[in-house]
């Protein structure tokens, strides 16, 4: 269906004002206000771009207040490209970024600016001489006007890139979600949000954008403080959580969660035992499916459906059309598992460093799933299949079993190349804090419950799996780490 975006969206200064107003109203709910230096920070960011016709900005700001001031300043300027970096990236990630991105300005602390200069120096010293004065081939032709917002993605593969959105793609995502929420929330289409997700991620940024475009309130919260003492909850507020946050808050603040009329759950797959517990506790959970490329969620289950026992991640939102295809690219029948394809005006325009077009605005994901009776079900990732001893294994099945049986606190199953098995299953896991870590007992129990090919050949306990604030894993990091551990044996 056609989604109409507000006409004032064509005026960047109006966007800045809407973002600022949503933030002011949301802070007032918390008994706070914009800091005294707010306008000074906004002006400083704006002035740094005064003589640049079409600026390219890299935003690296862990301070939430300064981050939001920088975003407002970007829209006040009304031109250019804003690349939002993850300030938690380490050396390997930054070395990738410096190879393909050459910003006019880096917005962040002097520490980040100095680090970026060092990275640039190292990068130029290692590049072939012919590339030092030429435009990088991987960058697309730059537009002369308009606004681009680049969100970081690619963490699970270990290959960093930015998904390129515009105010229009983000607005279409909001309009579709707003239409979905109108029958569920009695607040005239306004989306008021308690945000505990990081602002550099599309899942956090879009909460602010939704509140701004719908006249709602945006209340940013420090998740570390929420874990200790959650704030009082005003009426008609929603929030978004990832599975690890839901598990923690259920353990300690279940009554607080029950007061929300709706809690979006996404970012990473939730294990069945966690969903069952949320249902038993009567949490108004709305499991979702989405990604950076789609400006967050594109399918959502209503709380009523969830509490009634409906599985999956809901029906496509009004601005989305889903297709399931087979290996030949052909649409397949309802109930059959295939690759999920997305048709939506909210799709990003492509990537940097890569910049592929989406033919016909269709995005072929790497996710497997099926549709039945209008509901979408996610079954796994294409690239995660492991072939071991001739058997096709879904690592997610093994992970889900270990978590459902409460045998580990967290776990990742990977396949490492092996001359005998082809790929060998390896378990990297976080032991339960209240249980003795007995690898042999764990392995033996799994062998009694799952077929032999699904049982890992090696088990590596670790303090944590270094999940991102959104609950995502860097699979490439753990593959390299496990390979090194096996080489030492």
Residue pairs with C-beta under 8 A, 6 or more apart in sequence:
1 318
1 319
3 172
3 175
3 176
3 179
3 318
3 319
3 345
4 175
5 168
5 171
5 172
5 175
6 171
6 213
8 14
8 15
8 18
9 15
9 167
9 168
9 171
9 213
12 75
12 76
12 77
12 78
12 79
12 147
12 167
13 75
13 76
13 78
15 75
15 167
15 212
16 72
16 73
16 75
16 76
18 212
18 213
19 68
19 71
19 72
19 75
19 208
19 209
19 212
20 34
20 72
21 212
22 208
22 211
22 212
22 215
22 216
22 217
22 218
23 34
23 68
23 208
23 218
23 220
24 33
24 34
25 216
25 217
25 218
26 192
26 193
26 211
26 217
26 218
26 219
26 220
27 33
27 34
27 219
28 217
29 192
29 217
29 219
29 234
30 219
30 221
30 231
35 65
38 65
38 69
41 65
41 66
41 69
41 70
41 73
42 69
42 72
42 73
42 76
43 73
44 73
45 69
45 70
45 73
45 74
45 107
46 73
46 76
46 77
48 105
48 107
49 55
49 57
49 77
49 80
49 104
49 105
52 80
52 104
52 105
53 79
53 144
54 79
54 80
54 81
54 142
54 143
54 144
54 145
55 77
55 79
55 80
55 81
55 104
55 105
56 80
56 81
56 83
56 101
56 102
56 103
56 104
56 105
56 142
57 74
57 80
57 81
57 82
57 83
57 103
57 104
57 105
57 106
57 107
58 83
58 85
58 97
58 101
58 103
58 105
58 106
58 107
58 108
58 116
59 67
59 70
59 71
59 82
59 83
59 84
59 85
59 107
59 108
59 200
60 85
60 87
60 106
60 107
60 108
60 112
60 116
61 67
61 70
61 87
61 107
61 108
61 109
62 87
64 199
64 220
67 199
67 200
68 199
68 208
68 220
70 107
71 82
74 80
74 82
74 147
75 147
78 147
79 145
79 146
79 147
80 147
80 148
81 142
81 147
81 148
81 149
81 150
82 147
82 148
82 149
82 150
83 101
83 103
83 150
83 162
83 352
84 149
84 150
84 151
84 152
84 162
84 200
84 205
85 97
85 152
85 200
86 93
86 152
86 155
86 198
86 200
86 201
86 468
87 108
87 112
87 200
88 468
88 469
89 97
89 160
92 158
93 160
94 115
94 116
94 119
95 119
95 122
95 123
96 159
96 160
97 160
98 116
98 119
98 120
98 122
98 123
99 123
99 136
99 353
100 136
100 138
100 139
100 352
100 353
101 162
101 352
101 353
102 136
106 112
106 113
106 116
124 132
136 353
138 352
138 353
138 354
138 355
139 352
139 353
139 355
140 350
140 352
140 355
146 166
147 166
147 167
148 164
148 165
148 166
148 349
149 164
149 165
149 166
149 167
149 170
150 162
150 163
150 164
150 165
150 352
151 162
151 163
151 165
151 200
151 201
151 202
151 205
151 292
151 348
152 160
152 161
152 162
152 200
152 201
152 292
153 160
153 161
153 162
153 163
153 291
153 292
153 293
153 351
154 160
154 161
155 468
155 472
155 474
156 472
156 473
156 474
156 475
156 476
157 383
157 475
157 476
158 474
158 475
158 476
158 477
159 476
161 351
161 352
161 353
161 354
162 351
162 352
163 202
163 292
163 293
163 348
163 350
163 351
164 348
164 349
164 350
164 351
164 352
164 355
165 295
165 348
165 349
166 349
168 345
169 295
169 345
169 346
169 347
169 348
169 349
170 206
170 209
170 295
170 346
171 209
171 213
172 295
172 319
172 344
172 345
172 346
173 206
173 294
173 295
173 296
173 297
173 298
173 319
173 344
173 346
174 191
174 206
174 209
174 210
174 213
174 214
175 213
175 319
176 298
176 317
176 318
176 319
176 320
176 344
176 346
177 191
177 210
177 297
177 300
177 317
178 189
178 191
178 210
178 214
179 317
179 318
179 319
180 300
180 317
180 318
181 189
181 191
181 238
181 262
182 189
184 261
184 262
184 302
184 303
185 191
185 236
185 238
185 261
185 262
186 236
187 216
187 236
189 214
189 215
190 211
190 214
190 215
190 216
190 217
190 236
191 210
191 211
191 214
191 216
191 238
192 211
192 216
192 217
192 218
192 219
192 234
192 236
192 237
192 238
193 207
193 208
193 210
193 211
193 216
193 217
193 218
193 219
193 237
193 238
193 239
193 240
194 219
194 221
194 231
194 233
194 237
194 238
194 239
195 204
195 207
195 208
195 218
195 219
195 220
195 221
195 239
195 240
196 221
196 223
196 226
196 239
196 240
196 241
196 245
197 203
197 204
197 207
197 240
197 241
197 242
197 267
197 469
197 470
198 204
198 469
198 470
199 205
199 208
199 220
201 292
201 468
201 469
201 470
202 292
202 295
202 296
203 240
203 266
203 267
203 296
203 470
204 240
206 295
206 296
207 218
207 240
208 218
208 220
210 216
211 217
211 218
212 218
217 237
219 237
221 231
223 245
223 469
226 249
227 248
227 249
227 252
230 249
230 253
230 256
233 256
233 259
233 260
236 261
237 260
237 261
238 260
238 261
238 262
238 263
238 264
239 260
239 263
239 264
240 263
240 264
240 265
240 266
241 249
241 263
241 264
241 265
242 265
242 266
242 267
242 268
242 469
242 470
242 471
243 265
243 267
243 268
243 269
243 270
243 271
243 274
243 471
244 268
244 467
244 471
245 471
246 257
246 263
246 265
246 270
246 274
246 278
246 283
246 285
247 274
249 256
249 257
250 257
250 274
250 277
250 278
250 281
250 283
254 281
254 283
257 263
257 281
257 283
258 281
258 282
258 283
258 284
260 283
260 284
261 284
261 303
262 284
262 286
262 303
263 283
263 284
263 285
263 286
263 303
264 286
264 288
264 297
264 300
265 278
265 285
265 286
265 287
265 288
266 287
266 288
266 289
266 290
266 296
266 297
267 470
267 471
267 472
268 467
268 470
268 471
268 472
268 473
269 378
269 396
270 287
271 399
271 400
271 403
271 404
272 400
272 404
273 403
273 404
273 406
274 403
275 285
275 287
275 306
278 285
278 306
279 285
279 306
279 307
279 309
282 307
284 303
284 306
284 307
285 301
285 303
285 306
285 307
286 300
286 301
286 302
286 303
286 306
286 314
287 300
287 301
287 306
287 312
287 313
287 314
288 296
288 297
288 299
288 300
288 301
288 313
288 314
289 297
289 298
289 299
289 300
289 313
289 314
289 376
289 378
290 296
290 297
290 298
290 299
291 365
292 348
293 342
293 347
293 348
293 363
293 365
294 320
294 342
294 344
294 346
294 347
294 348
294 363
295 346
295 348
297 317
298 316
298 317
298 319
298 320
298 322
298 342
298 344
298 346
299 313
299 314
299 315
299 316
299 317
299 320
299 322
299 376
300 313
300 314
300 315
300 317
301 310
301 312
301 313
301 314
301 315
301 375
302 314
305 314
310 375
311 375
311 377
312 375
312 376
312 377
312 378
313 375
313 376
313 377
313 378
314 375
314 376
315 374
315 375
315 376
316 322
316 376
319 344
319 345
319 346
320 342
320 343
320 344
320 346
321 342
321 343
321 344
322 340
322 341
322 342
322 343
322 371
322 376
323 331
323 340
323 341
323 343
323 362
324 331
324 332
324 336
324 337
324 338
324 339
324 340
324 341
324 369
324 370
324 371
325 331
325 332
325 338
325 339
325 341
325 364
326 332
326 336
326 338
326 339
332 338
334 370
334 371
334 372
334 373
335 370
335 371
335 372
336 370
337 368
337 369
337 370
337 379
338 368
338 369
338 370
339 364
339 365
339 366
339 367
339 368
339 382
340 365
340 367
340 368
340 369
340 376
340 378
341 362
341 363
341 364
341 365
342 362
342 363
342 365
343 360
343 361
343 362
343 363
344 361
344 363
345 361
347 358
347 361
347 363
350 356
350 357
350 358
366 381
366 382
366 383
367 378
367 380
367 381
367 382
368 378
368 379
368 380
368 381
368 382
369 376
369 377
369 378
369 379
370 376
370 377
370 379
371 377
379 394
380 394
380 396
381 396
384 394
384 395
384 396
384 475
385 392
385 393
385 394
386 392
386 393
386 394
386 395
386 413
386 414
386 415
386 423
386 425
387 393
387 415
387 422
387 423
388 415
388 421
388 422
388 423
388 424
388 425
388 453
389 421
389 422
389 453
390 422
391 453
391 454
393 415
393 425
393 453
393 454
395 412
395 413
395 414
395 415
395 425
396 413
397 454
398 413
398 425
398 427
398 446
398 450
398 454
398 455
398 456
399 411
399 412
399 413
401 446
401 449
401 450
402 408
402 411
402 427
402 429
402 446
403 410
403 411
405 449
406 432
407 432
407 442
407 445
407 446
408 429
408 430
408 431
408 432
408 442
409 429
409 430
409 431
409 432
409 433
410 429
410 430
410 464
410 465
410 467
411 427
411 428
411 429
411 430
411 465
412 427
412 428
412 429
412 465
412 473
412 475
412 478
413 425
413 426
413 427
413 428
413 456
414 425
414 426
414 428
414 475
414 478
414 479
414 482
415 423
415 424
415 425
415 426
416 423
416 424
416 426
416 479
416 482
416 483
416 486
417 423
417 424
417 483
418 424
421 457
424 457
424 458
425 453
425 454
425 455
425 456
425 457
426 456
426 457
426 458
426 459
426 460
426 482
426 486
427 456
427 458
427 459
427 460
428 460
428 462
428 465
428 478
428 481
428 482
429 459
429 460
429 461
429 462
430 461
430 462
430 463
430 464
430 465
431 437
431 461
437 461
439 459
439 461
442 459
443 455
443 456
443 459
446 455
446 456
447 455
458 482
458 485
458 486
460 482
460 485
465 473
465 478
466 473
466 474
466 477
467 473
468 474
